Amino acid sequence: MPTSASLPAPIRDSWLPHLALGVTGHRAANPAYSAHAAAIAAALEALFARIDAICAGLPGTRGPVRLHSLLVDGTDQVAGELAHARGWDLAVPLPFGAALNCAINAHPDTLEDVDALLAGRPAANRAVEAKAAAIRAITAGARMFELADRDAEIEALWRAHLADPEDRAAARAFDALVSDNVAFAGKVMVERVDLVIAVWDGKVANLPGGTGHTVVTALAMGAPVLLIDPARPESWRILGRPEELGQPVDPAEPADPDRLEAIIRTAVNVEGWSPDLLARESWRPRSSRVFALYRRIERVFGGGGSWFGSLRLAYEAPEAIAAGSGAAMIAAARSMPGGDPRIALKLAEEVMPMFAWADGVANRLADAYRSGMIVNFVLATLAVVVGLAYLPLGMSASKWGFAAVELALLGGILAMTAAGLRLGWHRRWFATRRVAEYLRHAPALLLLGVVRPTGRWPRSEWGSGGAARWPEHFARHALRDVGLPRAALTRDYLRSGLAHAVLPHVTGQRAYHAAKALKLERVHHRLDKAAEACFILAVGGVLGYLVLKGAGALGLVDKHLASDLSPLFTFLGVAFPTLGANLSGIRYFGDFERFAAISHVAAEKLRAIEERIGLLLSGTPQALTYAAAADLIHALDEAVAEEIASWQSVFGAKHLALPA
């Protein structure tokens, strides 16, 4: 993606977008598959060749196609072998630990063979060993993400079932637990892909973990499905919604290569995207001295320091964050039992530096945009005040000089507005802030192999054309590039990740939003009171003039006093309402009250997640499953997306404009 020298060096040479596919299908023993196995393999080979050709014809540079599969026998293993031959990446979310997965899918009939396979030894039964060898061979070059948190329970139920095949209760318990894990592994796969390729006869869709169940799950999560009928594998169709499963199929209907190309193009390219969108932004180590007025307003009306103290901020350098504010997260990543060192390295060298870079750029653009609008309000007030200042000063003969200064101030408003629009401060701030916020929470997601499903990424409409969607496109591929950890997710792994990586992050963000909500509420309240005071003073000034005028008419004071002070009262009668109106304008533009409400809601959501993590960690060991942990991480991800959407709804239409 970004290639400019303005970006952090490790990022410059990585994070290429790539197409992510998932595959699911009937096992080798399924009659619909076994009757057409050779034709299915040929159809998959032709389909993969077509996909490679489409990718090669797209503009820009991209990484290899990544195929996700559970790699059970039949469709999955054939697709995996074809992917290997094409040089594609192969990612495997296993429903169990690697040893247990190999043993279960080899289908041993005896406890002796179970023991041998779990210990890594050959099974005595040749057919069983052949299946196990095939699984070992194809997984050897794959990135395996092993859902090993319930292995002990599954193994115990399996042994009980094999020891007494007539024990129906043990068989049902084993089958149910296996199906749950397979279904969840399928969900992990679907979350990460742009297209699911399914070899399915369309008959059974409600068996958890089955091909039909995975197809329905994918469609419900917004992932399109390329459906291959095993009886006619050369013909396929693409579904985009669950309701399409109930539509009649025309056997003569040809495949739709145009739709396939459109899906691939949308997945790896976005209209208006160019690496230059990021590369042209310059990261600077400190905030601007010029554009600090918005933060000055927050300081004056919200408290937290001297009114006139320095507001210049130092931004954490991208190359320093891993040893700075991100050190605890990196330490947590490196200390996870059986963790993937590659993930910790990616976080330290790519994800966190990119966050620091985007955060620093977004902060400077926010200062420019918001302070630019505050400057306009201040200049508007000064223009009115200076334009009338000749009245109380008794300098009517020099009115032209005051008018000249007023004209210069009004020119400053026009110049500031033109600069903000020409340089796109609002648009660029929106884009880089979204990138930063998606990446801020990324380590908590990536360490536990959780991502936002492709079909559920926000489709921003702020801005014009497809360029408005590039932050989501970039962030999605940046997280996807890291990929699944090569790790066995035992309960110790889950506990370590939740306790030392996720929980501290959630706690810190909850405290930040709670403090921010209180401060912004205070800013809103005090700005409101200051604007009210200005209008009260204006009313007092007009009332004072009328009292003097009346007192003069009654002979209580010199009747010329009101006339002599009339220029002053006229000045105050205009200046105070103008100041009050512009303070109200600043309050409206800053929308401090709504931002406080957004932060308050975010803090409450994070507090709920924080409490749920605490309960999960303090509960029984059996309650700590990957499904439960992933649910909490998804809740965190959803809270982030909702907070970004709420923030955009406030500032989306507030472009830099004249303070009319």
Secondary structure, 3 states (H helix, E strand, C coil): CCCCCCCCHHHHCCCCCCCEEEEEECCCCCHHHHCCHHHHHHHHHHHHHHHHHHHHCCCCCCCCCEEEECCCCCHHHHHHHHHHHCCCEEEEEECCCHHHHHHHHHCCCCHHHHHHHHCCCCCCCHHHHHHHHHHHHHHCCCEEEECCCCHHHHHHHHHHHHHCCCCHHHHHHHHHHHHHHHHHHHHHHHHCCCEEEEECCCCCCCCCCCHHHHHHHHHHCCCCEEEECCCCCCCEEEECCHHHHHCCCCCCCCCCHHHHHHHHHHHHCCCCCCCHHHHCCCCCCECCCCCCHHHHHHHHHHCCCCCCCCCCCECCCHHHHHHCCCHHHHHHHHHCCCCCHHHHHHHHHHHHHHHHHHHHHHHHHHHHHHHHHHHHHHHHHHHHHHHHCHHHHCCHHHHHHHHHHHHHHHHHHHHHHHHHHHHCHHHHHHHHHHHHHHHHCHHHHHCCCCCCCHHHCCCCCCCCHHHHHHHHHHHHHHHHHHCCCCEECCHHHHHHHHHHHHHHHHHHHHHHHHHHHHHHHHHHHHHHHHHHHHHHHHHHHHHHHHHHHHHHHCCCCCCCHHHHHHHHHHHHHHHHHHHHHHHHHHHHHHCHHHHHHHHHHHHHHHHHHHHHHHHHHHCCHHHCCHHHHHHHHHHHHHHHHHHHHHHHHHHCCCCCCCCC
